[in-house]
Amino acid sequence: MNQKFIVKMERGTLEQTYKVAEMDLTDGVNSVFELLDEEFLKTVSARFKDMAIDFKASYNRYNY
């Protein structure tokens, strides 16, 4: 993984991927879990909603 941790979030057909350099973390994989706090997860959820809206709008422009 080229000294990176990869955090992948999925909801249905949508996906968000975050790469964190191992050298930026002081406690290895435990630090990755610390990054996944409630505030971050709320923004991820909101982003999924926006992604779904954007994709649906694009799909409707070209398929209806």
PQR file with spaces between the fields and no chain letter, atoms N, CA, C, O and H, PARSE charges and radii, in Angstrom:
ATOM       1  N    MET     1       0.820   -1.204    0.000 -0.4000 1.5000
ATOM       2  CA   MET     1       0.000    0.000    0.000 -0.0000 2.0000
ATOM       3  C    MET     1       0.857    1.260    0.000  0.5500 1.7000
ATOM       4  O    MET     1       0.339    2.345    0.263 -0.5500 1.4000
ATOM       5  N    ASN     2       2.125    1.152   -0.281 -0.4000 1.5000
ATOM       6  CA   ASN     2       3.023    2.311   -0.368 -0.0000 2.0000
ATOM       7  C    ASN     2       3.043    3.140    0.917  0.5500 1.7000
ATOM       8  O    ASN     2       2.989    4.368    0.864 -0.5500 1.4000
ATOM       9  H    ASN     2       2.547    0.271   -0.495  0.4000 1.0000
ATOM      10  N    GLN     3       3.120    2.474    2.066 -0.4000 1.5000
ATOM      11  CA   GLN     3       3.146    3.125    3.371 -0.0000 2.0000
ATOM      12  C    GLN     3       1.949    4.046    3.595  0.5500 1.7000
ATOM      13  O    GLN     3       2.091    5.124    4.173 -0.5500 1.4000
ATOM      14  H    GLN     3       3.164    1.476    2.109  0.4000 1.0000
ATOM      15  N    LYS     4       0.772    3.623    3.137 -0.4000 1.5000
ATOM      16  CA   LYS     4      -0.452    4.394    3.334 -0.0000 2.0000
ATOM      17  C    LYS     4      -1.528    3.487    3.888  0.5500 1.7000
ATOM      18  O    LYS     4      -1.602    2.301    3.568 -0.5500 1.4000
ATOM      19  H    LYS     4       0.657    2.748    2.667  0.4000 1.0000
ATOM      20  N    PHE     5      -2.351    4.072    4.719 -0.4000 1.5000
ATOM      21  CA   PHE     5      -3.567    3.405    5.139 -0.0000 2.0000
ATOM      22  C    PHE     5      -4.672    3.876    4.216  0.5500 1.7000
ATOM      23  O    PHE     5      -4.754    5.064    3.905 -0.5500 1.4000
ATOM      24  H    PHE     5      -2.291    5.036    4.979  0.4000 1.0000
ATOM      25  N    ILE     6      -5.506    2.983    3.782 -0.4000 1.5000
ATOM      26  CA   ILE     6      -6.620    3.329    2.906 -0.0000 2.0000
ATOM      27  C    ILE     6      -7.915    3.081    3.669  0.5500 1.7000
ATOM      28  O    ILE     6      -8.183    1.974    4.137 -0.5500 1.4000
ATOM      29  H    ILE     6      -5.440    2.017    4.035  0.4000 1.0000
ATOM      30  N    VAL     7      -8.704    4.136    3.780 -0.4000 1.5000
ATOM      31  CA   VAL     7     -10.001    4.050    4.441 -0.0000 2.0000
ATOM      32  C    VAL     7     -11.055    4.189    3.349  0.5500 1.7000
ATOM      33  O    VAL     7     -11.115    5.204    2.655 -0.5500 1.4000
ATOM      34  H    VAL     7      -8.486    5.035    3.401  0.4000 1.0000
ATOM      35  N    LYS     8     -11.887    3.158    3.204 -0.4000 1.5000
ATOM      36  CA   LYS     8     -12.908    3.174    2.166 -0.0000 2.0000
ATOM      37  C    LYS     8     -14.276    3.130    2.820  0.5500 1.7000
ATOM      38  O    LYS     8     -14.559    2.261    3.645 -0.5500 1.4000
ATOM      39  H    LYS     8     -11.838    2.333    3.768  0.4000 1.0000
ATOM      40  N    MET     9     -15.118    4.076    2.442 -0.4000 1.5000
ATOM      41  CA   MET     9     -16.483    4.144    2.939 -0.0000 2.0000
ATOM      42  C    MET     9     -17.402    3.860    1.755  0.5500 1.7000
ATOM      43  O    MET     9     -17.222    4.426    0.677 -0.5500 1.4000
ATOM      44  H    MET     9     -14.888    4.782    1.772  0.4000 1.0000
ATOM      45  N    GLU    10     -18.377    2.994    1.950 -0.4000 1.5000
ATOM      46  CA   GLU    10     -19.307    2.645    0.885 -0.0000 2.0000
ATOM      47  C    GLU    10     -20.735    2.803    1.363  0.5500 1.7000
ATOM      48  O    GLU    10     -21.061    2.515    2.515 -0.5500 1.4000
ATOM      49  H    GLU    10     -18.524    2.534    2.826  0.4000 1.0000
ATOM      50  N    ARG    11     -21.574    3.263    0.461 -0.4000 1.5000
ATOM      51  CA   ARG    11     -23.021    3.288    0.686 -0.0000 2.0000
ATOM      52  C    ARG    11     -23.665    2.965   -0.657  0.5500 1.7000
ATOM      53  O    ARG    11     -23.612    3.763   -1.593 -0.5500 1.4000
ATOM      54  H    ARG    11     -21.309    3.496   -0.474  0.4000 1.0000
ATOM      55  N    GLY    12     -24.268    1.791   -0.737 -0.4000 1.5000
ATOM      56  CA   GLY    12     -24.878    1.375   -1.997 -0.0000 2.0000
ATOM      57  C    GLY    12     -23.825    1.282   -3.082  0.5500 1.7000
ATOM      58  O    GLY    12     -22.826    0.579   -2.936 -0.5500 1.4000
ATOM      59  H    GLY    12     -24.311    1.143    0.023  0.4000 1.0000
ATOM      60  N    THR    13     -24.056    2.000   -4.177 -0.4000 1.5000
ATOM      61  CA   THR    13     -23.118    1.977   -5.303 -0.0000 2.0000
ATOM      62  C    THR    13     -22.071    3.078   -5.220  0.5500 1.7000
ATOM      63  O    THR    13     -21.218    3.192   -6.100 -0.5500 1.4000
ATOM      64  H    THR    13     -24.868    2.572   -4.296  0.4000 1.0000
ATOM      65  N    LEU    14     -22.130    3.883   -4.174 -0.4000 1.5000
ATOM      66  CA   LEU    14     -21.207    5.011   -4.032 -0.0000 2.0000
ATOM      67  C    LEU    14     -20.069    4.648   -3.087  0.5500 1.7000
ATOM      68  O    LEU    14     -20.214    3.811   -2.196 -0.5500 1.4000
ATOM      69  H    LEU    14     -22.823    3.791   -3.459  0.4000 1.0000
ATOM      70  N    GLU    15     -18.937    5.301   -3.307 -0.4000 1.5000
ATOM      71  CA   GLU    15     -17.743    4.991   -2.526 -0.0000 2.0000
ATOM      72  C    GLU    15     -16.917    6.256   -2.320  0.5500 1.7000
ATOM      73  O    GLU    15     -16.777    7.081   -3.222 -0.5500 1.4000
ATOM      74  H    GLU    15     -18.819    5.981   -4.031  0.4000 1.0000
ATOM      75  N    GLN    16     -16.375    6.389   -1.115 -0.4000 1.5000
ATOM      76  CA   GLN    16     -15.409    7.448   -0.814 -0.0000 2.0000
ATOM      77  C    GLN    16     -14.145    6.766   -0.291  0.5500 1.7000
ATOM      78  O    GLN    16     -14.214    5.858    0.538 -0.5500 1.4000
ATOM      79  H    GLN    16     -16.489    5.719   -0.382  0.4000 1.0000
ATOM      80  N    THR    17     -13.001    7.213   -0.782 -0.4000 1.5000
ATOM      81  CA   THR    17     -11.735    6.623   -0.364 -0.0000 2.0000
ATOM      82  C    THR    17     -10.811    7.724    0.142  0.5500 1.7000
ATOM      83  O    THR    17     -10.666    8.778   -0.477 -0.5500 1.4000
ATOM      84  H    THR    17     -12.946    7.951   -1.455  0.4000 1.0000
ATOM      85  N    TYR    18     -10.197    7.450    1.275 -0.4000 1.5000
ATOM      86  CA   TYR    18      -9.248    8.375    1.880 -0.0000 2.0000
ATOM      87  C    TYR    18      -7.930    7.642    2.089  0.5500 1.7000
ATOM      88  O    TYR    18      -7.915    6.520    2.595 -0.5500 1.4000
ATOM      89  H    TYR    18     -10.315    6.594    1.778  0.4000 1.0000
ATOM      90  N    LYS    19      -6.833    8.267    1.705 -0.4000 1.5000
ATOM      91  CA   LYS    19      -5.504    7.684    1.897 -0.0000 2.0000
ATOM      92  C    LYS    19      -4.747    8.539    2.902  0.5500 1.7000
ATOM      93  O    LYS    19      -4.677    9.761    2.775 -0.5500 1.4000
ATOM      94  H    LYS    19      -6.845    9.179    1.294  0.4000 1.0000
ATOM      95  N    VAL    20      -4.184    7.875    3.896 -0.4000 1.5000
ATOM      96  CA   VAL    20      -3.454    8.568    4.952 -0.0000 2.0000
ATOM      97  C    VAL    20      -2.044    7.989    5.004  0.5500 1.7000
ATOM      98  O    VAL    20      -1.863    6.783    5.172 -0.5500 1.4000
ATOM      99  H    VAL    20      -4.241    6.882    3.999  0.4000 1.0000
ATOM     100  N    ALA    21      -1.061    8.849    4.860 -0.4000 1.5000
ATOM     101  CA   ALA    21       0.327    8.395    4.905 -0.0000 2.0000
ATOM     102  C    ALA    21       0.650    7.855    6.296  0.5500 1.7000
ATOM     103  O    ALA    21       0.349    8.488    7.308 -0.5500 1.4000
ATOM     104  H    ALA    21      -1.208    9.829    4.723  0.4000 1.0000
ATOM     105  N    GLU    22       1.259    6.688    6.328 -0.4000 1.5000
ATOM     106  CA   GLU    22       1.617    6.047    7.590 -0.0000 2.0000
ATOM     107  C    GLU    22       2.517    6.955    8.432  0.5500 1.7000
ATOM     108  O    GLU    22       2.412    6.971    9.659 -0.5500 1.4000
ATOM     109  H    GLU    22       1.503    6.174    5.506  0.4000 1.0000
ATOM     110  N    MET    23       3.393    7.702    7.779 -0.4000 1.5000
ATOM     111  CA   MET    23       4.314    8.556    8.525 -0.0000 2.0000
ATOM     112  C    MET    23       3.619    9.756    9.174  0.5500 1.7000
ATOM     113  O    MET    23       4.196   10.408   10.044 -0.5500 1.4000
ATOM     114  H    MET    23       3.478    7.689    6.783  0.4000 1.0000
ATOM     115  N    ASP    24       2.375   10.053    8.754 -0.4000 1.5000
ATOM     116  CA   ASP    24       1.627   11.153    9.365 -0.0000 2.0000
ATOM     117  C    ASP    24       0.909   10.747   10.643  0.5500 1.7000
ATOM     118  O    ASP    24       0.324   11.591   11.322 -0.5500 1.4000
ATOM     119  H    ASP    24       1.906    9.523    8.047  0.4000 1.0000
ATOM     120  N    LEU    25       0.949    9.468   10.975 -0.4000 1.5000
ATOM     121  CA   LEU    25       0.236    8.963   12.136 -0.0000 2.0000
ATOM     122  C    LEU    25       1.223    8.502   13.197  0.5500 1.7000
ATOM     123  O    LEU    25       2.230    7.867   12.885 -0.5500 1.4000
ATOM     124  H    LEU    25       1.425    8.783   10.424  0.4000 1.0000
ATOM     125  N    THR    26       0.933    8.819   14.437 -0.4000 1.5000
ATOM     126  CA   THR    26       1.866    8.501   15.515 -0.0000 2.0000
ATOM     127  C    THR    26       1.652    7.111   16.105  0.5500 1.7000
ATOM     128  O    THR    26       2.576    6.529   16.672 -0.5500 1.4000
ATOM     129  H    THR    26       0.115    9.335   14.690  0.4000 1.0000
ATOM     130  N    ASP    27       0.422    6.570   15.974 -0.4000 1.5000
ATOM     131  CA   ASP    27       0.119    5.302   16.634 -0.0000 2.0000
ATOM     132  C    ASP    27      -0.390    4.256   15.639  0.5500 1.7000
ATOM     133  O    ASP    27      -1.235    3.429   15.980 -0.5500 1.4000
ATOM     134  H    ASP    27      -0.329    7.043   15.513  0.4000 1.0000
ATOM     135  N    GLY    28       0.127    4.298   14.412 -0.4000 1.5000
ATOM     136  CA   GLY    28      -0.228    3.300   13.410 -0.0000 2.0000
ATOM     137  C    GLY    28      -1.718    3.227   13.142  0.5500 1.7000
ATOM     138  O    GLY    28      -2.397    4.250   13.054 -0.5500 1.4000
ATOM     139  H    GLY    28       0.814    4.971   14.136  0.4000 1.0000
ATOM     140  N    VAL    29      -2.219    2.005   13.012 -0.4000 1.5000
ATOM     141  CA   VAL    29      -3.624    1.809   12.659 -0.0000 2.0000
ATOM     142  C    VAL    29      -4.560    2.373   13.724  0.5500 1.7000
ATOM     143  O    VAL    29      -5.678    2.771   13.398 -0.5500 1.4000
ATOM     144  H    VAL    29      -1.667    1.174   13.083  0.4000 1.0000
ATOM     145  N    ASN    30      -4.142    2.418   14.965 -0.4000 1.5000
ATOM     146  CA   ASN    30      -4.980    3.021   16.011 -0.0000 2.0000
ATOM     147  C    ASN    30      -5.271    4.482   15.714  0.5500 1.7000
ATOM     148  O    ASN    30      -6.363    4.970   16.009 -0.5500 1.4000
ATOM     149  H    ASN    30      -3.233    2.095   15.230  0.4000 1.0000
ATOM     150  N    SER    31      -4.309    5.184   15.136 -0.4000 1.5000
ATOM     151  CA   SER    31      -4.512    6.585   14.768 -0.0000 2.0000
ATOM     152  C    SER    31      -5.545    6.729   13.668  0.5500 1.7000
ATOM     153  O    SER    31      -6.280    7.716   13.628 -0.5500 1.4000
ATOM     154  H    SER    31      -3.422    4.788   14.897  0.4000 1.0000
ATOM     155  N    VAL    32      -5.607    5.748   12.772 -0.4000 1.5000
ATOM     156  CA   VAL    32      -6.614    5.786   11.716 -0.0000 2.0000
ATOM     157  C    VAL    32      -8.008    5.784   12.340  0.5500 1.7000
ATOM     158  O    VAL    32      -8.873    6.563   11.940 -0.5500 1.4000
ATOM     159  H    VAL    32      -5.009    4.946   12.805  0.4000 1.0000
ATOM     160  N    PHE    33      -8.219    4.916   13.309 -0.4000 1.5000
ATOM     161  CA   PHE    33      -9.526    4.845   13.949 -0.0000 2.0000
ATOM     162  C    PHE    33      -9.855    6.121   14.715  0.5500 1.7000
ATOM     163  O    PHE    33     -11.026    6.481   14.838 -0.5500 1.4000
ATOM     164  H    PHE    33      -7.516    4.283   13.633  0.4000 1.0000
ATOM     165  N    GLU    34      -8.852    6.798   15.226 -0.4000 1.5000
ATOM     166  CA   GLU    34      -9.088    8.072   15.902 -0.0000 2.0000
ATOM     167  C    GLU    34      -9.584    9.130   14.924  0.5500 1.7000
ATOM     168  O    GLU    34     -10.361   10.008   15.300 -0.5500 1.4000
ATOM     169  H    GLU    34      -7.902    6.505   15.126  0.4000 1.0000
ATOM     170  N    LEU    35      -9.144    9.054   13.686 -0.4000 1.5000
ATOM     171  CA   LEU    35      -9.601   10.006   12.669 -0.0000 2.0000
ATOM     172  C    LEU    35     -11.084    9.844   12.348  0.5500 1.7000
ATOM     173  O    LEU    35     -11.742   10.794   11.924 -0.5500 1.4000
ATOM     174  H    LEU    35      -8.513    8.341   13.381  0.4000 1.0000
ATOM     175  N    LEU    36     -11.599    8.652   12.550 -0.4000 1.5000
ATOM     176  CA   LEU    36     -12.982    8.356   12.192 -0.0000 2.0000
ATOM     177  C    LEU    36     -13.932    8.738   13.329  0.5500 1.7000
ATOM     178  O    LEU    36     -14.691    7.909   13.831 -0.5500 1.4000
ATOM     179  H    LEU    36     -11.065    7.880   12.895  0.4000 1.0000
ATOM     180  N    ASP    37     -13.873   10.000   13.718 -0.4000 1.5000
ATOM     181  CA   ASP    37     -14.715   10.455   14.813 -0.0000 2.0000
ATOM     182  C    ASP    37     -16.123   10.803   14.315  0.5500 1.7000
ATOM     183  O    ASP    37     -16.396   10.747   13.116 -0.5500 1.4000
ATOM     184  H    ASP    37     -13.256   10.674   13.310  0.4000 1.0000
ATOM     185  N    GLU    38     -16.995   11.156   15.230 -0.4000 1.5000
ATOM     186  CA   GLU    38     -18.396   11.423   14.897 -0.0000 2.0000
ATOM     187  C    GLU    38     -18.549   12.557   13.887  0.5500 1.7000
ATOM     188  O    GLU    38     -19.352   12.457   12.960 -0.5500 1.4000
ATOM     189  H    GLU    38     -16.773   11.201   16.204  0.4000 1.0000
ATOM     190  N    GLU    39     -17.796   13.618   14.058 -0.4000 1.5000
ATOM     191  CA   GLU    39     -17.881   14.761   13.137 -0.0000 2.0000
ATOM     192  C    GLU    39     -17.481   14.352   11.718  0.5500 1.7000
ATOM     193  O    GLU    39     -18.154   14.713   10.752 -0.5500 1.4000
ATOM     194  H    GLU    39     -17.143   13.699   14.811  0.4000 1.0000
ATOM     195  N    PHE    40     -16.388   13.600   11.593 -0.4000 1.5000
ATOM     196  CA   PHE    40     -15.953   13.138   10.273 -0.0000 2.0000
ATOM     197  C    PHE    40     -17.016   12.261    9.635  0.5500 1.7000
ATOM     198  O    PHE    40     -17.332   12.425    8.457 -0.5500 1.4000
ATOM     199  H    PHE    40     -15.841   13.307   12.377  0.4000 1.0000
ATOM     200  N    LEU    41     -17.572   11.328   10.406 -0.4000 1.5000
ATOM     201  CA   LEU    41     -18.575   10.420    9.855 -0.0000 2.0000
ATOM     202  C    LEU    41     -19.845   11.153    9.438  0.5500 1.7000
ATOM     203  O    LEU    41     -20.511   10.748    8.485 -0.5500 1.4000
ATOM     204  H    LEU    41     -17.315   11.194   11.363  0.4000 1.0000
ATOM     205  N    LYS    42     -20.180   12.216   10.136 -0.4000 1.5000
ATOM     206  CA   LYS    42     -21.328   13.040    9.728 -0.0000 2.0000
ATOM     207  C    LYS    42     -21.076   13.696    8.373  0.5500 1.7000
ATOM     208  O    LYS    42     -21.970   13.735    7.527 -0.5500 1.4000
ATOM     209  H    LYS    42     -19.639   12.546   10.910  0.4000 1.0000
ATOM     210  N    THR    43     -19.869   14.209    8.165 -0.4000 1.5000
ATOM     211  CA   THR    43     -19.564   14.844    6.878 -0.0000 2.0000
ATOM     212  C    THR    43     -19.510   13.814    5.757  0.5500 1.7000
ATOM     213  O    THR    43     -19.903   14.107    4.628 -0.5500 1.4000
ATOM     214  H    THR    43     -19.143   14.177    8.852  0.4000 1.0000
ATOM     215  N    VAL    44     -19.030   12.619    6.056 -0.4000 1.5000
ATOM     216  CA   VAL    44     -19.026   11.545    5.063 -0.0000 2.0000
ATOM     217  C    VAL    44     -20.461   11.223    4.655  0.5500 1.7000
ATOM     218  O    VAL    44     -20.757   11.077    3.469 -0.5500 1.4000
ATOM     219  H    VAL    44     -18.711   12.381    6.973  0.4000 1.0000
ATOM     220  N    SER    45     -21.345   11.115    5.637 -0.4000 1.5000
ATOM     221  CA   SER    45     -22.751   10.825    5.356 -0.0000 2.0000
ATOM     222  C    SER    45     -23.383   11.925    4.505  0.5500 1.7000
ATOM     223  O    SER    45     -24.101   11.634    3.548 -0.5500 1.4000
ATOM     224  H    SER    45     -21.104   11.233    6.600  0.4000 1.0000
ATOM     225  N    ALA    46     -23.120   13.175    4.845 -0.4000 1.5000
ATOM     226  CA   ALA    46     -23.660   14.298    4.068 -0.0000 2.0000
ATOM     227  C    ALA    46     -23.122   14.273    2.642  0.5500 1.7000
ATOM     228  O    ALA    46     -23.851   14.559    1.693 -0.5500 1.4000
ATOM     229  H    ALA    46     -22.537   13.412    5.622  0.4000 1.0000
ATOM     230  N    ARG    47     -21.847   13.930    2.496 -0.4000 1.5000
ATOM     231  CA   ARG    47     -21.244   13.868    1.171 -0.0000 2.0000
ATOM     232  C    ARG    47     -21.892   12.762    0.329  0.5500 1.7000
ATOM     233  O    ARG    47     -22.104   12.936   -0.871 -0.5500 1.4000
ATOM     234  H    ARG    47     -21.255   13.697    3.267  0.4000 1.0000
ATOM     235  N    PHE    48     -22.204   11.625    0.965 -0.4000 1.5000
ATOM     236  CA   PHE    48     -22.895   10.556    0.245 -0.0000 2.0000
ATOM     237  C    PHE    48     -24.243   11.042   -0.274  0.5500 1.7000
ATOM     238  O    PHE    48     -24.630   10.722   -1.398 -0.5500 1.4000
ATOM     239  H    PHE    48     -22.032   11.485    1.940  0.4000 1.0000
ATOM     240  N    LYS    49     -24.953   11.808    0.536 -0.4000 1.5000
ATOM     241  CA   LYS    49     -26.246   12.342    0.094 -0.0000 2.0000
ATOM     242  C    LYS    49     -26.058   13.244   -1.116  0.5500 1.7000
ATOM     243  O    LYS    49     -26.812   13.148   -2.085 -0.5500 1.4000
ATOM     244  H    LYS    49     -24.639   12.068    1.449  0.4000 1.0000
ATOM     245  N    ASP    50     -25.051   14.126   -1.068 -0.4000 1.5000
ATOM     246  CA   ASP    50     -24.772   15.011   -2.200 -0.0000 2.0000
ATOM     247  C    ASP    50     -24.360   14.220   -3.438  0.5500 1.7000
ATOM     248  O    ASP    50     -24.767   14.542   -4.554 -0.5500 1.4000
ATOM     249  H    ASP    50     -24.439   14.204   -0.281  0.4000 1.0000
ATOM     250  N    MET    51     -23.557   13.189   -3.234 -0.4000 1.5000
ATOM     251  CA   MET    51     -23.127   12.357   -4.361 -0.0000 2.0000
ATOM     252  C    MET    51     -24.330   11.691   -5.015  0.5500 1.7000
ATOM     253  O    MET    51     -24.416   11.643   -6.242 -0.5500 1.4000
ATOM     254  H    MET    51     -23.227   12.927   -2.328  0.4000 1.0000
ATOM     255  N    ALA    52     -25.253   11.181   -4.221 -0.4000 1.5000
ATOM     256  CA   ALA    52     -26.444   10.525   -4.758 -0.0000 2.0000
ATOM     257  C    ALA    52     -27.301   11.506   -5.544  0.5500 1.7000
ATOM     258  O    ALA    52     -27.816   11.169   -6.610 -0.5500 1.4000
ATOM     259  H    ALA    52     -25.183   11.220   -3.224  0.4000 1.0000
ATOM     260  N    ILE    53     -27.456   12.718   -5.022 -0.4000 1.5000
ATOM     261  CA   ILE    53     -28.223   13.753   -5.723 -0.0000 2.0000
ATOM     262  C    ILE    53     -27.561   14.089   -7.050  0.5500 1.7000
ATOM     263  O    ILE    53     -28.234   14.169   -8.078 -0.5500 1.4000
ATOM     264  H    ILE    53     -27.038   12.992   -4.155  0.4000 1.0000
ATOM     265  N    ASP    54     -26.249   14.287   -7.034 -0.4000 1.5000
ATOM     266  CA   ASP    54     -25.516   14.621   -8.258 -0.0000 2.0000
ATOM     267  C    ASP    54     -25.630   13.516   -9.298  0.5500 1.7000
ATOM     268  O    ASP    54     -25.855   13.786  -10.478 -0.5500 1.4000
ATOM     269  H    ASP    54     -25.702   14.222   -6.199  0.4000 1.0000
ATOM     270  N    PHE    55     -25.476   12.268   -8.857 -0.4000 1.5000
ATOM     271  CA   PHE    55     -25.526   11.160   -9.802 -0.0000 2.0000
ATOM     272  C    PHE    55     -26.932   11.000  -10.382  0.5500 1.7000
ATOM     273  O    PHE    55     -27.094   10.776  -11.581 -0.5500 1.4000
ATOM     274  H    PHE    55     -25.294   12.049   -7.899  0.4000 1.0000
ATOM     275  N    LYS    56     -27.932   11.115   -9.531 -0.4000 1.5000
ATOM     276  CA   LYS    56     -29.313   10.990  -10.008 -0.0000 2.0000
ATOM     277  C    LYS    56     -29.629   12.086  -11.022  0.5500 1.7000
ATOM     278  O    LYS    56     -30.269   11.818  -12.040 -0.5500 1.4000
ATOM     279  H    LYS    56     -27.800   11.297   -8.557  0.4000 1.0000
ATOM     280  N    ALA    57     -29.194   13.303  -10.759 -0.4000 1.5000
ATOM     281  CA   ALA    57     -29.423   14.411  -11.694 -0.0000 2.0000
ATOM     282  C    ALA    57     -28.740   14.135  -13.027  0.5500 1.7000
ATOM     283  O    ALA    57     -29.332   14.354  -14.084 -0.5500 1.4000
ATOM     284  H    ALA    57     -28.675   13.521   -9.933  0.4000 1.0000
ATOM     285  N    SER    58     -27.514   13.663  -12.987 -0.4000 1.5000
ATOM     286  CA   SER    58     -26.788   13.352  -14.219 -0.0000 2.0000
ATOM     287  C    SER    58     -27.474   12.219  -14.980  0.5500 1.7000
ATOM     288  O    SER    58     -27.644   12.291  -16.197 -0.5500 1.4000
ATOM     289  H    SER    58     -27.033   13.486  -12.129  0.4000 1.0000
ATOM     290  N    TYR    59     -27.864   11.182  -14.258 -0.4000 1.5000
ATOM     291  CA   TYR    59     -28.542   10.040  -14.873 -0.0000 2.0000
ATOM     292  C    TYR    59     -29.827   10.500  -15.558  0.5500 1.7000
ATOM     293  O    TYR    59     -30.110   10.102  -16.688 -0.5500 1.4000
ATOM     294  H    TYR    59     -27.726   11.123  -13.269  0.4000 1.0000
ATOM     295  N    ASN    60     -30.594   11.331  -14.875 -0.4000 1.5000
ATOM     296  CA   ASN    60     -31.856   11.814  -15.448 -0.0000 2.0000
ATOM     297  C    ASN    60     -31.646   12.702  -16.667  0.5500 1.7000
ATOM     298  O    ASN    60     -32.483   12.703  -17.570 -0.5500 1.4000
ATOM     299  H    ASN    60     -30.363   11.655  -13.957  0.4000 1.0000
ATOM     300  N    ARG    61     -30.565   13.448  -16.716 -0.4000 1.5000
ATOM     301  CA   ARG    61     -30.296   14.303  -17.880 -0.0000 2.0000
ATOM     302  C    ARG    61     -30.045   13.469  -19.133  0.5500 1.7000
ATOM     303  O    ARG    61     -30.394   13.891  -20.235 -0.5500 1.4000
ATOM     304  H    ARG    61     -29.886   13.447  -15.982  0.4000 1.0000
ATOM     305  N    TYR    62     -29.457   12.318  -18.979 -0.4000 1.5000
ATOM     306  CA   TYR    62     -29.050   11.533  -20.142 -0.0000 2.0000
ATOM     307  C    TYR    62     -29.900   10.317  -20.401  0.5500 1.7000
ATOM     308  O    TYR    62     -29.713    9.657  -21.424 -0.5500 1.4000
ATOM     309  H    TYR    62     -29.173   11.975  -18.083  0.4000 1.0000
ATOM     310  N    ASN    63     -30.829    9.988  -19.520 -0.4000 1.5000
ATOM     311  CA   ASN    63     -31.619    8.790  -19.715 -0.0000 2.0000
ATOM     312  C    ASN    63     -33.117    9.025  -19.713  0.5500 1.7000
ATOM     313  O    ASN    63     -33.892    8.070  -19.776 -0.5500 1.4000
ATOM     314  H    ASN    63     -30.981   10.523  -18.690  0.4000 1.0000
ATOM     315  N    TYR    64     -33.539   10.279  -19.642 -0.4000 1.5000
ATOM     316  CA   TYR    64     -34.993   10.562  -19.682 -0.0000 2.0000
ATOM     317  C    TYR    64     -35.282   11.744  -20.538  0.5500 1.7000
ATOM     318  O    TYR    64     -36.442   12.128  -20.689 -0.5500 1.4000
ATOM     319  H    TYR    64     -32.910   11.055  -19.591  0.4000 1.0000
